Amino acid sequence: MKSLMKAALAAAALLGAVSTGTATTVSAAEVKIIAVVHGQASDPWWSVVKNGISEAAEANGVTVDYRAPETFDMVAMAQLIDAAVNQEPDGIIVSIPDADALGPSIQKAVAAGIPVISMNSGADVYEKLGALLHVGQEEYAAGLAAGKALKAAGGTKGLCINHEVGNVALDTRCQGFADGFEGQVVVLPTTNDPSEVKAKVKASLESDADLDTALGLNASLAGEQIVAAVEELGRAGEIKIGSFDLSGGYLESVRDGDALFAIDQQPYLQGFLPVQLLALNAKYGVMPATAIGSGPNLITKDKAAQVIDLASKGIR
């Protein structure tokens, strides 16, 4: 863990920086940052983000408050951003799954002189909204890579399982998948309930014999459920399976050849780096000049075993 933190600190130090203000003598203990994201820390994927945030807060000696709506609720999230602005922190971290809904609140923070860094979603809109930087992956490019990989594996008709309808980033992943796949793609809307995901995937595969490909947009919520549904149908080896993100269980399926790949966008870095950079900005007035791409990285069978342990520890 310490080596990971040191590596991230070194990476941040090596990034080309631009001044965002006059250097200060603010002590780390005085720096307060608020993170407002659309994912709850109880979600396995977002718990990795939260781990990165917590490690960065400890490494830099700053205070970070993690906030998220109880469900995927853009009105509630905008209210959380507004409340954060009223507390006048030294920086705000936001995810931007819906720029139309969250843009006014983010711009309110910028107008108040609060440095804002976006993470996870918002790569295409953060500059327009006035955020200083974005840490994450370009979602269309990631979906495109997934589609090309599944096409190369022989897929002809696919499912894109969307567990968070209304999240623009997930819609973009499905669009990229469809464009890269170049075959027919059906978007299957579900909720965050893994049992519902499994039941709907199973029903879709049973009702349409031409479906030979399935892409999950989250490994624990969808990737693992796709594998389970396919096994229950006795079609293991017939359905080409891919998923965004990592989980110990899903990576075991990739290792064992039951799924083709996982797309790693490194949520630990998406949590760690914004805290790191806002802390440096508060103390020294520095900030990297360009967005930081944390993915996509395709984890295939030959790499899966290497990251299973770290995924189980909430780091990958």
N, C-alpha and C positions, 0 to 999 in steps of 0.2 A: 504493500500500500504506500509506504513512504517513498519507494522508488518511483511509483506512478506520479505522486505529487511533485517530486523533484523534477521529473521529466516534463510535467505540465508547466511548472514554474520556469524551467529553462526555455521551453518552447515560447512561452509568452514573452520572455526577455529578448528572444531572438527576432520576434516579429518586428517588421518596420513600423515605427510608431509616429503618430502625429500629435502635436500638442492640442489639447482641448481646453486648455486654461493655464493659468499661472501655477507653477509648482507651489505646493502648500506644505505645512508642517503638521498636518492632521495626523494624530496617532491612530493606529489600527483599531484600538478599542473604541474610538469615537465614530468609526465608519459603520453606518447602518444601511442595509440593502434589503429591498423587498422583491421577492419573486412572485409574480402572478401568472399562473399557467392554467391551461384548460384540463390538465390531467391530475387526478388525485394521487397522492403518494402511495395509496393502498393498491393502485394498479401496478402489477409487476414491472411494466416498462418504466413508468414514472418513478417507481421506487429507486431505479438506477440513477435517474436524473437527480432525485433527492439526495442519494448517497454522494454524488459528485458535488452538489451544492454544500452539503454538510462538511465534506472533506476540505473543500476550498475555504469555507468560513473558518475552519479550525487552522488550516495552514497559514492563513493570512491574519488571523486574530480579529476578524470582523464579525458583526452580527448580521445574520440573514434570516428573514421571516418568509417561509414558504406558504403560499395561499393558493387555493383552487376552489372553484364551485363544486358543490356536492355531485352534480351531474354535468354533462356537456351542455352548458347554459351560457350563451353569449351575453345575455342581459345581466346575469349575475356576475359574470367575469368582468364586464365593463364597470360595474359598481365596485368591484374589488380594486380595479385599477384606480378609479376615482378616489377611493378611500386611501389608497397608498399615496397618491399625489398630495392629499391633504396632510399626510404625516411628514412631508418634506424629507424623504430619505436622501442618502448620498447617491443612490442609483436605483433604478427599477429594471428588473428582468421580466420580459413578457414573451409568451408564445402568441402567435397571431394566426389562429385557424380561420378567422373571418375578419378581414380588414374593414369591411363596411360596418360591421357591428362594433369593432373595438377601436377603429381609427380615431374617432373623436376623443376618446379617453386617453389614448397614447399621445395624441397631439397636445392634449391638455398638460400632460406631464412634461413634454418638450418645451411648451410655452412657459412653464413654471421654472425652467432652467434645470430640470432634473435629467441627468444622463440616463438614457434608455438603451438597453441592448436586447434585441430579440433573439430567441432561440427556438429550435425545432421547426416551427412553421413561420413563414413570413419572409422567406428569402427574396421574393419578388416584389415586396411592398415596403420593406423596412426603411429604405432610403426616402421614399415618398412621404412616409409618416414622420420622419425626422429622427429615427433611431440612429445611433452612432455606428452600430455594427450588428451583424447577424452571425450566429453560430448554429450550423445545422447542415442538412443536405438539400440539394435541389431535387424536389420531389418528382417532377416530370422526368428528369434524367434517370432517377432511380427506377421509376416505373418502366421506362423505356428499356433499361438494361434487363429488368426482370422479364419483360415480354420477349426480347430477343433471345434470352437464354432458354425460355420455355418453348419458343418456336424451334430453336436449334435442337431441342430434345425430342421434337416430333409432334408437339401439340398442335391441334387444329381448331378446337373450340374450348373456350375457357370460362371459368368463373372468377370474378374479382369480388372477394368478400369484404364488404365495407361495414365495419362494426360501429362507426360513428358518423352517421349520415348528417350532412351539413358542415362537416369539417372540410374546408376547401383543400387542404393538403392531401387528404385521403382521396377526394374526388380526382385530384391531379395525378395521384399515383395510378389510379385505375385508367385514366386517359393515357398516360404514358405506357402502361401495360398493353392497352389495346393497340396503340400505334406501333409498338415494337413487335407485338405478337403477329399482327397482320392477318389474323383470323377472327372469327366471331367471338366476342367477349360479352358475357352477361354479368351485370353488376348485381350482386346479391346483398340487399340491405339487411343488417341484423342489429342487435344491441351489443352491449358489453358483457352479456351473459354467455359464458362458454358453452353451457348446455344448449342454449338456443342456437348458437353458431353451428354446433355439431349436428343438431337435428335438421336445420335448414340446408346445410351442405349435403347431408345424407339424402334428404328428400329431393334435392335438385338433381343429384347424380342418379337417383332411382328413376326420376321422371324423364330424363333426357339421356339416352344411351350414347349420344354423340359427344357429350362432354368428356374430355380426356385430360383436362388441365384445370388446376385450381391454384389461385394466388391469395394468400392471407395477407392482411395489412398489419398484423401484430402476431408475434410467434406464440405467446401463451394463450391469447384469447382466440386466435383463429388457426394458426399453423398447426398446433398440437391437435386441435379439434378436426381439422381436415384429415390428418393422418389417421386419427381414431375412426372417423366416419368411413374412410376408404377401407380400412381393415375390417370393420364390421360388415361391409358389403362384399367382402372377399375379393376386392379389386386391387389389392396391393401389387404394385409393379405396373398396373395399367394406367393409373392416373398420374400425370406429371404434377408434382407439388413443389411450390416455392412459397416463401413468406418473407415479409419484412420483419426485421428485428430478431432478437435472440432470446431463447430461454433454454434452460438445461435440458428439459424434455424434448423440445423441438430439435436442438442440436444433436441429441442422441439419434433422432430419426435421420438427420442428414448424414451423420457418421455411419449409420447402418444401411444407408442407401434407400430408405423409405421416403425420403424427400430429397430434392435436388440441391437446394441452397437456402441460405438465410441472407438477408440484406442487412448488414450492420451499419447503423448510422451513428454509433458510439454515443449513446445517451449520457454516459458518465462525463464525457467531455462537454456535452451540451449543458450540463449542470455546472461543472467545475470552472470552465473557462470564463463565462460571463461574470461570475463572482470574482475570480482572479483579476480580470481586466477592470472591473468597476472599482475594486480595491486599489489597484495601481493608479487609476484615474483620480480617485479621491485624494490619494496621497501625493501624487506627482504630476497630475494633469496630462497623462499620456494615454494614447489609445491607438491600436492598430489602424491602418488606413483602409483595409479592405475586409470583406466578409471572410469568415473562416469555415471552410467546408469540412464537416466531420464525417461525411460519407458521400456516396454509397460504397460499401465494400462487400463483395459477394463472398460469403463463407460457404465453401463447397465441402464435399466429403473429405478431401485431403487436409482441410484446415479445421474441421469441426472439433476434433478431439482436443485440439490445442486450447480452445476457448470455453469448453464445457465447464471446467472448474471455476473460471472467473465469472461466467454467467450465473452459476449457482451461488456465487458470493455477492451478486448484485453489482458487479463492476463492468461486465460486458453485456 
